[in-house]
Amino acid sequence: MNKNDFAVTPPMGWNSYDYYDTTVTEQDVKANADYMAEHLKEHGWEYIVVDIEWYAHNAGSKRDIYQYIPFEEVEMDEYSRLLPDPARFPSAAGGNGFKPLADYVHSLGLKFGIHIMRGIPRNAAHRHTKIMGTTVTANEIANPYSISRWNPDMYGVDPSKEGAQEYYDSIFDLYARWGVDYVKCDDICNTNMYPHDPYSAREEIEMLHKAIMKTGRPIVLSLSPGPALIEQAWHYETYANMWRITDDFWDNWDLLLNMFERCELWQKHVSKGCFPDCDMLPLGWLGKGFGHEWYTNFTEDEQITMMTLWCIFRSPLMLGCALTKLDEKTTKLITNDKVLGLLKESEGARQVERDASHAVWISRDTKEKAYYLAMFNFTEEKQELKISMDTLEMESAADMEELWSGRKLPVTGKEIKAEVRPHGAVLLKIM
């Protein structure tokens, strides 16, 4: 079993966080899964991911004060393993865990994922609960000096302690038996509580990988939050399938503009089963669980810019909105098969130009003798962007199609040019 075969191309799916925060319920997950199966699956969308604090009692009940209620009770078994809160996930009662929900998602032809925090529950350490298959208790492997800056639920695991690997083995054995296909582990890609040692969880990443491989189940491993550390690129690629290259990404133009720098930094580290992750796509309706539901602040052109960059770079695509509230324009944006095809049938993406006013990216098609050219306008005015074929190291072009609009563009001489709307993008397939 090779972890690079678990997600040969960038995963595409839905994650509950951007809309529900900590409040997502079993009913919500099923409703979004039903929508994906009916409307999006045929376009490559397949993962349904339950994000943070599915185990926490009363999650979201004090949202005006806390995002994560400090030291709240959690659902947990005798072996220090977190379980879904049955108040929000009724089918989990009686020790069923997420298996009934995973079975439901699988019955739709989709894949099921969960979010976890790095480490072992603080409640387990304080109560000295067991570690499966050992005589060790949770307090003996917990590292009370390794904590999250923003979430109070866990202590890090001390990799030097007997029982540390066994703990991670036990939770992934449980996830495999539930039928989990994808795990997003948080507070691990960059442990930003410790600026002097932002990769302090290096060995825990290795333990996660070993635990997955022992299950015999192809569980995709996604690491958060960013920004990932470029000097650790080899380590991410060796032990994970995805790693966040940014902190939480939201619908803000400055954050989107900054992603061009991040993608430039990571462009040489995209390969089979290994994907630098630009984070979720804040499209459609967002924020209900945060207490103030809103429609994305991105303009239509900014949405096209985001989708174009994510697709040519070949980032994983995770929708964070309420799928059940998708409008026609957003649906059209995320079901353009020619654009989404870049995730599966392109390679070698690189930035050719970037300055304060524009950027240009190019990649190759893997099935045809064709190139993809993305041109981005960073300014507030419509702009004609042009670039020479010599700069692109292309000999000639016979045919050009703009993939968002379907328009054929004329080929004239040795220069490619297109009008690009403010904060917008064009994506050309050049034959």
BAVEXMI-882503 format. One record per atom (N, C-alpha, C): x, y, z; residue in three letters. Coordinates in steps of 0.1 Angstrom, whole numbers, plus 5000, padded with zeros to 4 digits. Last residue first. Example, Ala and Ser with C-alpha at 12.3 -4.5 7.8 and 13.67 -1.06 7.14 Angstrom:
! residues 2
512849785071SER513749895071SER512950005079SER513249435078ALA512349555078ALA513249675078ALA
***
This chain:
! residues 431
496052484717MET496452364710MET497452394699MET495352604748ILE496052634736ILE496452504729ILE492852734768LYS493452604764LYS494052624750LYS492952984792LEU492952944778LEU493552804777LEU491153174813LEU491853044813LEU491852994799LEU491353494828VAL490953414817VAL491753284818VAL490053684857ALA491053594850ALA490453534838ALA489753984877GLY489353864870GLY490453784864GLY490054234887HIS490154124896HIS489753994890HIS488454354858PRO489054384871PRO488954264881PRO488854124829ARG488054214838ARG488754244851ARG490954124802VAL490654054814VAL489954164823VAL491554034768GLU491054134777GLU490554064790GLU494553894757ALA493153874761ALA492753994770ALA497053744736LYS496553854743LYS495053834746LYS500053614725ILE498753584730ILE498253694739ILE502053634696GLU501653694709GLU500253644712GLU502953584671LYS503653514681LYS503253564695LYS499953594651GLY501353604652GLY501953524664GLY497053524665THR497653614656THR499153624660THR494153344669VAL495553334671VAL496253424661VAL491053434686PRO491953424674PRO493453414678PRO489253214707LEU490053334705LEU490953324693LEU486053094714LYS487353074707LYS487953204705LYS484553064746ARG484753144734ARG486053104728ARG483852954770GLY483752864758GLY484052944745GLY484253084794SER483153134785SER482853044773SER486252934806TRP485152984814TRP483953024805TRP488252884786LEU487452774792LEU486252814801LEU488852994755GLU488753044768GLU487752954776GLU490952834731GLU489552844737GLU489652894751GLU492752834701MET492652884715MET491252894720MET494952684678ASP493552704683ASP493652744698ASP497652684671ALA496652674661ALA495252704665ALA500752824679ALA499352784684ALA498452784672ALA504252754685SER503152804677SER501852764684SER506252714705GLU506552734691GLU505452804683GLU506752834737MET505852764728MET506252804714MET507852974759GLU508552854753GLU507652774745GLU506753194768LEU506053074772LEU506752954767LEU508253374754THR508353374768THR507753254774THR507453314728ASP508753294732ASP508953284747ASP504853404728MET505053264728MET506453224732MET504253684750SER504853634737SER504953474739SER501253824762ILE502553754765ILE503053694752ILE498954054776LYS499553984765LYS500953934769LYS495854194786LEU497154124790LEU497654054778LEU494054474790GLU494554384780GLU495854324784GLU491754524817GLN493154534812GLN493354434801GLN489554714837LYS489754614826LYS491154634820LYS490654804870GLU490154844856GLU490354724847GLU491854744893GLU490454784894GLU489854814880GLU494154454889THR493754604890THR492254614891THR495054204884PHE494954244898PHE494354384900PHE494153964862ASN494254104863ASN494054144878ASN495753674849PHE495053734860PHE495253884861PHE495653394828MET496053534829MET495153614839MET496753074821ALA495853154830ALA496453294831ALA496852824798LEU497452954801LEU496453034809LEU497752504790TYR496752584797TYR497452714801TYR498452324759TYR498852404771TYR497652474777TYR498752004743ALA498052134746ALA498652194758ALA498451724731LYS499551824729LYS498951964731LYS496751544757GLU496851604744GLU498051694743GLU497151454783LYS496651364773LYS496751414759LYS498051654800THR498751524800THR498251424790THR498851994792ASP497851884793ASP498651754792ASP500852214813ARG500652124801ARG499552024803ARG500552564822SER500752424825SER500552344812SER501152894835ILE501052804824ILE501252664829ILE500153224845TRP500553084848TRP500353004836TRP500653564853VAL500453464842VAL500953324847VAL499353854868ALA500153734869ALA499753644857ALA499354214875HIS498954094869HIS499753974872HIS500254434890SER499054454882SER498554324876SER502654384904ALA501554444911ALA500154444904ALA503454074888ASP503854204893ASP502654264901ASP504653784873ARG503753844883ARG504353974887ARG504853514850GLU505053654853GLU504153684865GLU504653234853VAL505553294843VAL505853444845VAL504452974875GLN504153114873GLN505153174863GLN503452644864ARG504452744869ARG503952884866ARG502552304863ALA502152444864ALA503252534870ALA502852034857GLY503952124855GLY503552274856GLY499751914842GLU500951904851GLU501952014848GLU496451784839SER497451884836SER498651854846SER494151634845GLU494851614832GLU495751724829GLU492951684870LYS493251544866LYS494151534854LYS492651954872LEU493051874883LEU493551734880LEU491552034847LEU493052054850LEU493551984862LEU488851984848GLY489751884842GLY491251904844GLY487652214857LEU487952104867LEU488952004862LEU487352324831VAL488252384841VAL488652284852VAL485552144820LYS486852174813LYS487852244822LYS483352144837ASP484252024836ASP485552054829ASP482152344859ASN482752364846ASN483752254844ASN480952354884THR480652234875THR481152254861THR481252584897ILE481952464903ILE481652334895ILE479752774882LEU481252794885LEU481952664889LEU477152684884LYS477852684871LYS479352694872LYS476752724911THR476752594906THR477452584893THR476853004912THR477852934919THR477952784914THR474553064896LYS475853114892LYS476953034899LYS472352934910GLU472752894897GLU474152934893GLU473252864945ASP472552934934ASP473052894921ASP473052644972LEU473752694961LEU472852754951LEU472052544995LYS471552674992LYS472352734980LYS473152295000THR471652294997THR471152434994THR475752355007LEU475452304993LEU473952314990LEU476952605023ALA475752515024ALA475452475010ALA480552605018CYS479252665019CYS478152555022CYS483052515012GLY482752535026GLY481352585028GLY484652274991LEU483652374993LEU483252385008LEU487852214982MET486852184993MET485952304994MET490252094962LEU489052184962LEU488052134972LEU493852084961PRO492552024965PRO491452134965PRO495452264934SER495152254948SER493952154950SER496552314908ARG496152174912ARG496152164928ARG497052544895PHE498052504905PHE497852364910PHE494652554881ILE495852544874ILE497052504883ILE492752564903CYS492752454894CYS494052444886CYS493352794918TRP493352664925TRP493452554915TRP493052994897LEU494352964904LEU494452834911LEU490352964891THR491352944881THR492752914887THR489053024915MET488952884909MET489952854899MET489853294918MET490153194928MET490153054922MET488753414894THR490253414897THR490653304907THR486053364899ILE486753304887ILE488253304889ILE485753524921GLN485453384922GLN486153304911GLN486253774910GLU487153724920GLU486953574922GLU483953794893ASP485353784887ASP486353734897ASP481953804912GLU481953694903GLU483353684897GLU483453904944THR482753934932THR482753804923THR483253774977PHE483953774964PHE483053814953PHE481753744999ASN482053874996ASN482853884983ASN479053505000THR480453534998THR480653684994THR476553595024TYR476853545010TYR478253595007TYR476253495058TRP476453595048TRP476753525034TRP475253465092GLU475253415079GLU475453525068GLU476453475120HIS476053585111HIS476253535097HIS477253265136GLY476253355142GLY475853475133GLY478753065128PHE479553175134PHE478553275139PHE476952905114GLY477452855127GLY478252965135GLY476753055090LYS475653035099LYS476052995113LYS478853095071GLY478953155084GLY477753135093GLY477753135036LEU478753105046LEU478253145060LEU476753065003TRP476353105017TRP477253045027TRP479253094978GLY477953074982GLY477653134996GLY482653014988LEU481653044978LEU480253034984LEU485552974997PRO484453045004PRO483553104994PRO487152684995LEU486652774986LEU485452844993LEU489952605017MET488552585012MET488152705003MET493452575008ASP492352585017ASP490952595010ASP495552504991CYS495152644992CYS493952675001CYS497952274997ASP496552294998ASP496252445000ASP500052064979PRO499952184987PRO498552234986PRO499751724975PHE499151844971PHE499251954981PHE500351414963CYS501051514972CYS500551654967CYS499551234944GLY499251204958GLY499851304968GLY501851344922LYS500851244924LYS500751214939LYS502651684931SER502851564924SER501851464928SER504051994937VAL502751934934VAL503051804926VAL506152154941HIS505952044951HIS504651984949HIS506652384927LYS507452264923LYS507152144932LYS505052584939GLN504652524926GLN505452404922GLN505252724963TRP505052574963TRP504852504950TRP505652994956LEU506552924965LEU506452774965LEU503353044941GLU504653054935GLU505652974943GLU501453024961CYS501452924950CYS502752924943CYS502053244976ARG502153114982ARG502253004971ARG501553454958GLU502853434964GLU503053294969GLU498853414954PHE499753404943PHE501153384947PHE497653464978MET497753324974MET498653304962MET497353734980ASN498453674987ASN498653534983ASN494853764968LEU496053824961LEU497353754967LEU493253664988LEU493353594975LEU494553644967LEU493553855008LEU493953715010LEU494153634997LEU492454074995ASP493854074999ASP494353935002ASP489753994992TRP490554004980TRP492054004984TRP488153745010ASN488753875011ASN489853885000ASN486853505022ASP486453575010ASP486853725011ASP489653315037TRP488253355036TRP488053445024TRP491553055050PHE491353145039PHE489853185038PHE493653005077ASP492352995072ASP492153105061ASP497053005063ASP496152995075ASP494752995069ASP498452805037THR497952935042THR497152905055THR498952555028ILE500052655026ILE499552795030ILE498352245042ARG497852385040ARG498952485039ARG498751945025TRP499152035036TRP498852175033TRP498051605017MET497751745015MET498351825027MET499251365023ASN498751385010ASN498451525007ASN502351285041ALA500951335040ALA500551345026ALA505051205042TYR504051155052TYR502651195050TYR506451325021THR506751185025THR505651125033THR505651585019GLU505451495008GLU505651355011GLU506551685044TYR505151685041TYR504851585030TYR509351655040HIS508651585050HIS507151575048HIS509951825018TRP510151685017TRP509351605027TRP509252075030ALA508452025019ALA508651875017ALA510252235049GLN509852105053GLN509152035042GLN510652485039GLU511952405042GLU511552265047GLU508152585038ILE508752535026ILE509952455028ILE505552505060LEU506952555059LEU507752495047LEU502252625057ALA503252515057ALA504652575055ALA500652875077PRO501252835064PRO502252725066PRO497952625080GLY499152675075GLY499652805082GLY496852385105PRO496652485096PRO497952525089PRO496652065087SER496352205089SER496952255102SER496851795064LEU497451865075LEU497052015075LEU495351495055SER495351635052SER495851705065SER495451175042LEU495851255053LEU496151405049LEU493150925032VAL493851045028VAL494251135041VAL493450595037ILE492850715044ILE493750835040ILE493050295027PRO493650425021PRO492950545026PRO493850065052ARG492750135045ARG493350265039ARG495649945068GLY495449885055GLY494349955047GLY496450035092THR495050005091THR494849925078THR499150105090LYS498849985097LYS497349945095LYS498950355077MET499450245070MET499150105077MET498050515099ILE497250495087ILE497650365079ILE500250505116ALA498950445120ALA498050425109ALA502250635101LYS502350495104LYS501050425108LYS501050895100HIS501250815088HIS501450665091HIS501050965127LEU499850955120LEU499950865108LEU503850965131MET503050865138MET501650855132MET504551185116GLU505051055112GLU504250945119GLU503351385130ILE502951355116ILE503351215112ILE504751365154GLU503351325154GLU502851305140GLU507251475145GLU507151325148GLU505651285150GLU506451745141ARG507051665131ARG506851515133ARG505551945157ALA504751825157ALA505251725146ALA507052175155SER507252095167SER506451955166SER507552365136TYR507252235131TYR507552135143TYR508052605148PRO506752595142PRO506452455136PRO509652715171ASP509652575166ASP508352545159ASP509252975177HIS510652935176HIS510852795171HIS506552995178PRO507253055166PRO508653015165PRO504152805188TYR505652805191TYR506452865179TYR501752805178MET501852845192MET503352865195MET501652685153ASN502052835154ASN501952885168ASN502552435140THR502152455154THR502552595158THR501552355110ASN502352455115ASN501852475130ASN500252105109CYS501052145098CYS502052265102CYS498852095134ILE500052005131ILE500852045120ILE496252165139ASP497352205149ASP498552125147ASP494451885125ASP494652025128ASP495752045139ASP493851655099CYS494451675113CYS494851825114CYS491451515082LYS492051645083LYS492551665097LYS491151205066VAL491351275079VAL492051405078VAL489150995048TYR489951115048TYR489951175062TYR487450775051ASP488350785039ASP489350895039ASP486150565075VAL486650695072VAL487650685060VAL484850335086GLY484850355071GLY485250495067GLY485150255112TRP483950335109TRP483850355093TRP487550125110ARG486350045112ARG485150125109ARG489150355107ALA489150255096ALA487850165097ALA488850465132TYR488350535120TYR488250445108TYR490150265148LEU488650295150LEU488150365138LEU492650285138ASP491950155137ASP490450175139ASP493150545147PHE493050515133PHE492450385130PHE493350505174ILE492250595169ILE492150565154ILE495450325177SER494150285181SER493050375176SER497650455167ASP497250335160ASP495750305164ASP497850655187TYR497550695173TYR497050565165TYR498550475208TYR497350565209TYR496950605195TYR500950365199GLU499750275201GLU498450355202GLU502650575200GLN502250525187GLN501050435188GLN502650595229ALA502350715220ALA501850665207ALA503550385244GLY502150395242GLY501750515233GLY506350535257GLU505750405254GLU504250435254GLU507450845244LYS506850765255LYS506250635249LYS508251015225SER509350935231SER508750835241SER506151175216PRO506551055208PRO507650965214PRO503551285234ASP505051285235ASP505551155227ASP500951465219VAL501451335224VAL502951335223VAL499351765232GLY500151695222GLY500551555228GLY496051785245TYR497551795247TYR498251715235TYR493051945235MET493951845234MET495351885240MET491152165235ASP490652025237ASP491751925240ASP491152435230PRO491552385244PRO491452235246PRO492752625204ASN491652525208ASN492152455221ASN494752795199TRP493452845196TRP492352745200TRP497252695203ARG497052835207ARG495652875207ARG497552365217SER497152455206SER496952595211SER500552245233ILE499152265232ILE498852355220ILE502752095252SER502452105237SER500952115235SER503052055278TYR503652175273TYR503452185258TYR501951805284PRO501151925287PRO501752055283PRO501751535265ASN502751645268ASN502051775271ASN500751205274ALA500351345271ALA501551445274ALA501350965283ILE501850995269ILE501551145266ILE500350955308GLU501750915307GLU502250955293GLU497651005307ASN498551115313ASN499951085311ASN496550765296ALA496650885288ALA497650995294ALA498550475306THR497350565307THR497650695300THR499650145296VAL499950295298VAL498550365299VAL499549895289THR499249915303THR499350065307THR497849855257THR498949885266THR498549885280THR495549835241GLY496649745238GLY497949765247GLY494550175244MET494250035240MET495549955237MET495050345274ILE495450345259ILE495250195255ILE492650475298LYS493550375292LYS493950405278LYS492750785317THR492150675310THR493150595302THR493250995336HIS494150875335HIS493450755328HIS491951225336ARG491251115342ARG492050985342ARG493651395322HIS493251435336HIS492651315343HIS493751275297ALA494951285305ALA494651315320ALA491051305289ALA491651165290ALA492851175299ALA490851575287ASN490051505297ASN490551365299ASN492551635266ARG492951675279ARG492151595290ARG492951385241PRO492151475249PRO492651505263PRO496051405222ILE495151325231ILE494251415239ILE496951515189GLY497151485203GLY496051405209GLY495351745166ARG496551675170ARG496451635185ARG491851695160MET492951785165MET494151695168MET490251605129ILE490751575143ILE491751685147ILE487451565107HIS488551655113HIS488951605126HIS486651315083ILE486551385096ILE487751465099ILE484851185054GLY486051235061GLY485651305074GLY483850955029PHE483551025041PHE484851065049PHE482650964995LYS483650925005LYS483451015017LYS479850834975LEU480750934980LEU481650884990LEU477650674969GLY478850674959GLY479850784963GLY475750664988LEU475550764977LEU476650764967LEU476850495006SER475750444998SER475350534986SER478750655019HIS479150555009HIS478050505000HIS476950785036VAL477650865026VAL478150765015VAL476150565052TYR475150645044TYR475850715033TYR478550485063ASP477850395055ASP476750465046ASP478950715079ALA479950685068ALA479250585058ALA476850685097LEU476850805088LEU477850775076LEU477550445110PRO476250455102PRO476250575093PRO480250505120LYS480050405110LYS478650425103LYS480950685139PHE480550745127PHE480250635116PHE479650505167GLY480550595162GLY480050655148GLY478350305181ASN478350295167ASN479350395160ASN477850315209GLY479150275204GLY479350265189GLY475350425213GLY475550285215GLY476850235210GLY475050675187ALA474750625200ALA475050475201ALA475250765161ALA476550725168ALA476250665182ALA472850855153SER473150725149SER474450675155SER472851125162PRO472051025169PRO472450885165PRO474751365166PHE474851255156PHE474151135163PHE474151545186ARG474151595172ARG474251485162ARG474151365208ALA473051475207ALA472951535193ALA476351215205PRO475151155201PRO473951255200PRO479351315193ASP478351355203ASP477051305198ASP481651055183PRO480751165179PRO479751185191PRO484551015204LEU483450965197LEU482551075193LEU488050985211LEU486851065210LEU485850995201LEU489650755233ARG489350785219ARG488050865218ARG490350645257SER490850785254SER490550825240SER489150405261TYR490550405256TYR490950535252TYR486450425267GLU487350395278GLU488850395274GLU485550715246ASP485450575251ASP486450555262ASP483651025248MET484950955247MET484750815252MET482551345243GLU482251205242GLU483451125239GLU483451605267VAL483451545253VAL483051395254VAL482851905284GLU482751765283GLU482751715269GLU485152185280GLU483752125280GLU483851975280GLU487452345281PHE487352225289PHE485952175291PHE485952625267PRO487052575274PRO486752455283PRO484352595236ILE484052615250ILE485252545258ILE485352765209TYR485452635215TYR485352655230TYR484453025206GLN484252935195GLN484352795200GLN482753205231TYR483753115227TYR483453045214TYR480653405230ILE481853415239ILE482953335234ILE478753345212ASP479053485214ASP480253515223ASP478453065214ARG479253125203ARG479553275205ARG477752865231LYS478152995237LYS478953075227LYS477152645216SER476052705225SER476452835232SER479052515202GLY478352625195GLY477352695204GLY478552205218ALA479352285208ALA478552395202ALA477552035237ASN477152175238ASN477952265228ASN480351815236HIS479051845241HIS478751995241HIS482351725208ALA482151815220ALA480651825223ALA482851585185TYR482851505198TYR482451595210TYR483251755165TRP482051665164TRP481851585177TRP485251955163GLU484451935175GLU483151855174GLU485452035127ILE485952045141ILE484852025152ILE483851865100ASP484951935106ASP484851945121ASP483251605079VAL482751665092VAL483951735099VAL483151595045VAL484051605056VAL483351675068VAL482851415017ILE481951475026ILE482751475040ILE484051404983TYR484351384998TYR483351475006TYR483451454956GLU483151324962GLU483351314977GLU483151584924TRP483051614938TRP482651494945TRP483051534897GLY484251494904GLY484251524919GLY480651564884HIS481751654881HIS482951634889HIS478951384896GLU479251364882GLU480351454877GLU478451514921LYS479251394920LYS479751374906LYS476551724921LEU477951754919LEU478851634917LEU473851644924HIS474151754915HIS475651774912HIS473551414941GLU472551444930GLU473051544920GLU475651424959ALA475351304951ALA474551334939ALA475251674970MET476451644963MET476251524953MET472751634984TYR472951734973TYR474151704964TYR473451435002ASP472451414992ASP472551504980ASP475351585017ALA475751465009ALA474751434999ALA473651775029ASN474751815020ASN475251705011ASN472051605044ALA471451685034ALA472451735024ALA473951475061LYS473151395051LYS472551485040LYS474751695076VAL475751625068VAL475051545057VAL472351775089ASP473051865080ASP473951785070ASP471951535105GLN470951575095GLN471551675084GLN474151555122GLU474051445113GLU473051475101GLU475251895123THR474551785128THR474551675118THR477552155132VAL477052065122VAL476451945128VAL478752355148THR477452315151THR476852215141THR481152485145THR481152365154THR479752305155THR480552585112ASP481552595124ASP481452475132ASP478952585090TYR478352535103TYR479252565115TYR480452705069TYR479052735071TYR478552705085TYR483052615071ASP482752755067ASP481352795069ASP482952325078TYR483452435087TYR482952575083TYR482352095064SER481252165071SER481652295078SER483352045031ASN483752045045ASN482752135052ASN483451855001TRP482751955009TRP483151935024TRP485751804974GLY484651774983GLY484051894990GLY488451654959MET487351744957MET486251714966MET491951594959PRO490651564964PRO489651684962PRO494051574930PRO493651654942PRO492251624946PRO494851224923THR494651364919THR494051444931THR495251014940VAL496151034929VAL496051174923VAL495150944970ALA494451054962ALA495451084951ALA496550704975PHE495250724982PHE494450844975PHE499050674964ASP497850624956ASP496550644963ASP500750754983ASN500550844971ASN499450794962ASN500950545001LYS500050655004LYS499850754993LYS500650214991ASN501450344989ASN500550464991ASN500949885000MET500050005000MET500950125000MET
***
